[in-house]
Amino acid sequence: MAGQLKKVIIVGAGPAGLFLALRLAQKGISTTVFETASSASQQPRATHYGAPAVYELRRAGVLAEMEKDPDCFLLNKFCWRKLDGTYLAGIDGRDLNENGKTSEHRIVVCALNKVVKVLEGMVAKLGMTTIKYGHRVLPGAEQDGEKAWVNVQRVADGVVERHEADYIVGCDGASSQIRRSLFGDRVYPGYTWENQIVATNTLYDFSKFNWDDSNFIIHPEHSFMAAKISETQPLWRVTYTEVTGLSDAEILARQAWKFETMLPGHPKPGEYTVVQTSPYKIHQRCSPTFRVGRYLLAADAAHLCNPFGGLGLTGGIVDVGGLADCLVGLHEGKAGEAILDEYSRVRIEKFKTIIDPISTENFRRLYDQDPELVLEKDEFIKIVRAAEEDIEMSRKLQLGPLAILHDFTQSFEASKAARIAPTNSPEKVDTAAFTGPSLLASAVN
């Protein structure tokens, strides 16, 4: 029956939660978004949107709004270098252009806080979504055959209210309360990397050293990424690996030495400005299932990977695009509930076979090899070097990530007759379903 979803609750007002709210609102589905923080996060996190995310953002009308910002731009070239700046190999996004027309699959760069602001504005205009900042979802996940509900505490005064909906979606990040309520605080199969990383927004003109838009530095101790994130000022995302176990104070105390050692020109403090610093641990993890009855998971609440290569945020946006299609299909009577099991199965498969192994290889490439032997021993870098002279190979490399997309509408009709898979109770979930990465020799496999 068309119009059967009365309300969806979304936990988490980050990019995934707001994007899901927008997609549902565009189809007339009412949502309430609960967020513990008092406002949207301003921490320096992801800035690059790969081809699969660009596809999702474009079809929702978000990309057109992002492009109005003067600091939103297309990434031209990304490359790998040695610590002394020596160029090793690179991929040029302009190879995707044809007949003088800019390809729709180019990587887009835009600060995440700006994208969140765009999403907030678009959601507000549709009038189908209520965003409640300063509202903490408490432990517990209860449901029956018709609805699910959560208890929500107002941070300001501690008042607890019960809220119910047809479905509840956890888009509440790596420490997701929804996931922990379903499986327990310690059930998030996978592992945490020994290396921690430090993400910074830094004012420093890398372009005067002829560095490309995005640069990955291979070194066993000082691996890092330097990526341009603004068109109007020399603002770059510098994300580097650090010694495990350091306190935030110790990280800051070492930062001047790290920057003088790593950055081209070996700048002293005063020759650059660190606008923001955010140390954090990185993980490769995947929830046993993304569906438990009327509870659903997406993005970082469902899976985690390291940020090198841009598959984290991109994978989360693709999750949400697919989940939105499934919920809209239910709402419009085009799909049965089994489509949500299909969502869980496919997104987990995409993580295990593409996102996890490739992101793992991307990170290991930076610190787990001798930079002097990269051109001789790294098979992927060899492919990149060859692609610099072969535009078709370059295009193949750049379009490879589109494989994480999936058209769930193809399964709508079958889902009406399908038996609901036994994922509607946590006790039936195999929590050992994901035990670690399956490494690939290269990202083009």
N, C-alpha and C positions, 0 to 999 in steps of 0.2 A: 504494500500500500504506500503510495507516494506521500511524502511529508511525515514519515513515521518517527523520525528523531525529534523529540521535543527540546532536548538540551544535551550539550556535551560539556563536561568540566575539563579544563586543561590546567595542569599544575606546572608552573614555570612560565615566566614572562620574558624569556630570552628569545633569540631569533626563531628557534624551533616552535616554541609555544605560540608566539604571535603570528608566525607564518601559518600555522595550522588554524588558528582563530580566523585569520583572513580568508583562507581557502574555504572554510565552512561558512563563514558569513556571506561570501559571494554566492553561495547556493541556498541562502535563507535558513541556515542552521544556527540557532542561538547557542552561545558559549559564555561561560564564566571562566576567567583566568585568575588563578591565585598565585601570588608571588610573595615570598617571605621578605625580600628586600623592600626598602621604602621607595626605590626608583630603579630604573634600568641601570645595569652595570656599565661602568666606564673603563674597566680593566682592558689593557692591551692584549687582545686575543686575536682570533682569526681575521684576516683582511682579504684573502684571496678566494674567489669563487670559481671553481673549475667548471668545465663544460656542462656536466650533469646538473649542477646547481643553477647555472645560468639558464638552462632550459626551463627549470621549474620556476625560477624567478620571473622569467619573461612571460610564461603563459599565465601567470597570476597578475601580471601588470606591475609587478614590483620593480623590475629592472628599469622600466621607463621612468619611474620616479627617482630611482637611485641616480640615473644618468643626469639628472638636473643639478646634481651637486658638482661643483667644479673640481673636486678632489676625487671623483669617480672616474677611472680611466681603464683602458685596455692594456694589459701587460704585453709588452713586446717580446722580450727575450729573457729566458732564465738559463743559468749556466752553473757549472761546477768549476771551482778554482782550488789552488793550493793556498796555504796560509800567506805566502808572500804575494798573492794576487795573480800568480800565473794562471792563465786561462787553460782549461782542460777540454771542455766540450759544452755545447749549449743547444737549446731548442728555441727557434724563433716562431712566435705565434703568428706572425704575418705570413708564414708559409701557408696558413689555412685560407687566406684571402684568395679569391678567384675573380678574374675579369674586372679588376679594380674595385670589387665590392668586398667590404669587410665581412669576414665570416661571423656567423652567429654563435660559433663555438669557441670564440676567443675567451681567455681567462679575464675576469673582471676584478678590479681592485677597488675596494671601498671599505672604510673603517666600519667595524661591526656596530659601534654605537650609532652611527649615522643610518645604517640599515634598520636597526631597531626603531629609531625615530620615524623612519618612513613607514614601517609596519604599523606603529602606533597610530599614525595619522590616517592611514588607509582604513584601519579597523574602525576608528572613531567615526569616519564618514558613513560607514554602512549601518551603524546603529544596532548591530546584532550581538555585540560583544561587550561584556562588563569586565574590566581589568581591575583587580583588587590587589594593590600593592600593600605591603605590611600585613599580610595574612599568611600564617604558617599552617600548612597541612600537617596534622598530627598523625602519629603511627596508627595503623589500622586500615584494613581493606575489606569492606563488607559489601555483599551484593546478594540479590535474589534473582529470580527469573525475569524480572521486569526492570530493575534499576540497580545502580551501585551508589554508595554514599561515602563521604569522608567527613571527619570533624576538622574544623578549621578554627584556629585561634587568632584573634586580632592581636598583633604585636603590641599595639599601643596600650591596651587596657586588659589584655588577657582573657577577654570574653571568648567563649567557645560556641560555635554554631555548627549545626549539621547541614550539609548540602548534598543533594542527590541529583543524579542525571542518568540518562540512558547509558552513557559510557564515560569513563574517566581516563584521561590520557596523561601519563607521566612524561613531561618534557622538562623535568626539573634537574637535569644535569647529572654529573658523575656521582654525586651523593644522593641521588633520587630517593625521596621518602616513599614514593609509590613503589619503586622496585624493592626497597628494603622491607616495606610492609608485606609485600607478596612473598619474598623469598628469604628474608632474614638479613641482618646487617652485614654478614660476612659472605653472602653468596653473590659473587660477581665474577664468574670464572675467567681466568686469564692470569695476567701478571703485571707487576709494576716494574718499569725499567730501573736499573741501578742508577743511571744518569738522571739527574734532575735538570731542568732547563730554566732559563731566565728570559722572559720576553720583555723587551723594552721598546719604547718609542723614542727615537733619538734624532736630534737635529744635527746632521753632519752631511756635508756634500760629497757623497760617494761618486757622483757623476764626474767630478773633476779628475778622478782616477780612471775614467773610462770603464767603470763597472756597469753591468747590465741592470735591468729592472729588478731582477731577483738573482741572488748569488748564493750558492751553497759551498761552504768552505770545508774541505776534507783535511782533517788533522786529528790524531789520536787524543790530544789534550784540549785543543782550542777549536773544535768544530763549531760552526755557527752558520746562520743564515742572515743575509742583509738584503732587505727588499724595500724598494721605494713604495711609499704608501700615500704620497701627496703630490699633486700637480702644482700646487701654489707655493710650497715651501720645501726646503730640503729635509723633509721628515721621513725617516726610514725605520722600518721594523728590524731591530737587531735582536735575534733570538739565539742564545748561546748555551752550550752545555756547561754544567758546573759540577764540582765535587759533591758527592752525596753527603747529606747530613749537616750541611752548613745552615746556620740560622740566617734569618733575613738580614740581620745586622752584619754578619760575616760576609754574606754575599755582597752587600753594599760596600763593605770595606775593601773587597777585592776588585770591585768593578773598574776602578781607574787603571789598575794594572792589567786586567783582562782587555780593556779597550785599547790601551797602548800596545799591547801584544798582538791583538787580532786585527784591528782596523787598518785600512790602507793609510799610509802617512804617519802611522804610529802617533796619534794625537795625544797631547797632554790634557788634563782637565782644564776647561776654559776654552778649548778649541772645539768642543762639542757640548751639547746640552741634552741630558737625559730627561725627557718630559715625564715618562712613566716607567716604572719597573714592576714586574710581576713574576716572582719565582713560583714554579709549580712542578709537581711530580707528573710524570706521563705514564700512560698505561696502554696495554692491549687487552681489552676485556669485552666480553659479550654476554648478555643475559641469556639464561637457558631458553626462554621464550619471550616474545614480545606481546603475548596475549595470555591473560588469565581471565577467562569469562568476559566480564564487562570492563576490565582494566586492560589498558594498552600502554606500551612503552615506545618511545621514539628518540632518536638523536642520542646525546650523551647518556641519557637515562637507560638506553638500551645497549649501547656499545661505545667503546673508547678506542682511539688509536693515537699515536704520536702525531704532532702537527706537521712534520716535514713531508711535503708533497701535497698538502691541502686537502686530504681526504676526510678529515674529521668533520668540519663544518659542512663541506660539500655532501658527505654521506648523510649527515643529519637532515639537511634540507631535502635530499632525495627521499629519505624515510617519510618525512612529513608530506611530501607531494603524493607519494603512493598511498599513505594512510588516508589522506584527505579524499582521494579518489574512491577508496573503499567505503568510507563513511558516507560520502555523497551517494554512492551506488545503493547503499542500504536505505538512505533517506528517500531516494527517488523510486524505491521498489525494483531496482534493476539488478540487485545482488542479494544473496542470502548471507546469513551470519558466517558461513564458512569462509567467506572472502577475507575475514579477519585472521583466520588461521593461515590462509594463503599469504597474507601480508607478513605475518611472523616468519613463516617458512622461507619465503623468498628473501626477505631482508637479512635474515641470519645467514643464508647461503651466500649472499652477495658480500657480507662482511668476511666470512671465513675464506672464500675463494678469491676475493679481489682486494678488498680494503685492507684487511689485516696483513696478508703477506706482502703486498706492495708497499704499504706504509712502513712495515718492518724493514724491508730491504732499503727503503729510502733513508731511514735513520742510520742503520748499520753502515751504509755506504760512507757516511760522513766521518765516523770515528774508528771503524773496525778494520782498517787497512792502511798500508803504507802509501802515503800520497805520491811518493816517487814511482810507485809501481802501478798506479791506477790505469794509465793508458795501456799497460801491458796485460793486466790481469782482470780488470773489471769488465765483464762481458756487456753489461748495460751501457757503460760509458763508450765502449767500442761501437755499439749500435748508434748511440747519439752522434758520435763523430761521423759515422757513415751517413747518417740522416742529414748532416749539414751539407752534403753534396747531392742529396737525393730528396727532392721536395715531396715525392709521394710517400717515401718512408717517414719523413717528418710529419706529414699529415696523419699517417697511421698511428704513430706514437702519440700524437696529441689527441686523437679521437678515441684512443683506447679506453679512457675512463668512462666514456658513455655506456660501457657495459654494465655499470652499476644501476642504470635505469631499468625499470620494468613496467610494462603496461598491464595493470591489474584489471582493466576493463575487459580484457580478453577472457578472463575467468568469471565474469559476472554471471552468465547464464548457468554455467556448471555449478557455481556456488549455491544456487537456489535449491538444487537437488542433493547437494553433497551432505554427508553426515558430518556433524560438527566434530572435529578432531578432539581427542581427550586432553586439551590444554586448559580446561576451565577450572582446575584446582591446583594449587602449588604442589600438593603432595604427589601429583602424577608427572611432574616435570623432572627430567634427567638433568641434574645440576652439573654433571660431568660432561655435558654435551660439547663444551668448548674447553680445551685444555692447553691451548697455546698455538703459536703461529705455524703455518706450513710455508716455509720459505720458497720463494721463486728465484730462479736464476736471474731474471730481469723483469722489468715492468711491462714488457710487450708480450709476455706469454698469455 
